[in-house]
Amino acid sequence: RAGAARVEAVDIDPFAIAAIGLNAALNGLAVEARALDPIDRDEGWATVLVGDLCYERGVADRLLPWLRR
């Protein structure tokens, strides 16, 4: 809320996308929610925040090298 940053949220779960939209609306925020797997993509994001993605080894094995790059 403190700046003019564009906020984008991504998830592979359509229910999570719906929840993101509802949460943003309830808090009066503009968040673009997209259903996609962002791993191995580079869309010029300045900052990437990750939550709850290391529960399964397969996902963690793909995620960690991508974040390091």
C-alpha positions in Angstrom: 0.0 0.0 0.0 3.0 2.3 0.5 4.1 2.5 -3.1 3.1 2.3 -6.7 4.4 -1.2 -7.3 2.6 -3.6 -9.6 1.8 -6.8 -7.7 1.3 -10.1 -9.4 0.5 -13.4 -7.8 0.8 -16.8 -9.5 -0.3 -20.3 -8.5 -1.1 -23.5 -10.2 -4.3 -24.0 -8.2 -7.4 -22.3 -9.5 -8.8 -22.1 -6.0 -5.7 -20.2 -4.8 -6.2 -17.7 -7.7 -9.8 -17.2 -6.6 -8.7 -16.7 -3.0 -6.0 -14.2 -4.0 -8.6 -12.2 -5.9 -11.0 -12.2 -3.0 -8.4 -11.3 -0.4 -7.1 -8.4 -2.5 -10.6 -7.1 -3.1 -11.4 -7.3 0.7 -8.2 -5.4 1.4 -8.7 -2.8 -1.3 -5.6 -3.8 -3.2 -4.9 -4.3 -6.9 -3.3 -7.7 -7.4 -3.1 -9.5 -10.7 -3.6 -13.2 -10.1 -2.5 -15.6 -12.8 -2.8 -19.4 -13.0 0.6 -20.6 -14.1 3.8 -22.4 -13.0 6.4 -19.6 -12.9 9.4 -21.9 -12.4 12.0 -21.5 -15.2 10.2 -18.3 -16.5 11.6 -14.8 -16.4 9.1 -12.0 -16.9 11.4 -9.3 -15.5 10.1 -9.5 -12.0 12.1 -7.2 -9.6 11.3 -9.4 -6.6 10.1 -12.9 -6.2 8.5 -14.0 -2.9 7.9 -17.8 -2.4 5.8 -19.5 0.2 5.0 -23.1 0.9 6.8 -24.6 -2.1 9.3 -26.9 -0.6 7.0 -29.6 0.8 7.5 -31.9 -2.1 11.0 -32.9 -3.3 10.2 -32.7 -7.0 9.0 -29.1 -6.7 11.9 -28.1 -4.4 14.4 -29.6 -6.9 13.0 -27.4 -9.7 12.4 -24.3 -7.6 15.7 -23.8 -5.8 18.0 -23.7 -8.8 15.6 -21.3 -10.5 15.6 -19.0 -7.5 19.3 -19.0 -7.4 19.5 -17.9 -11.0 
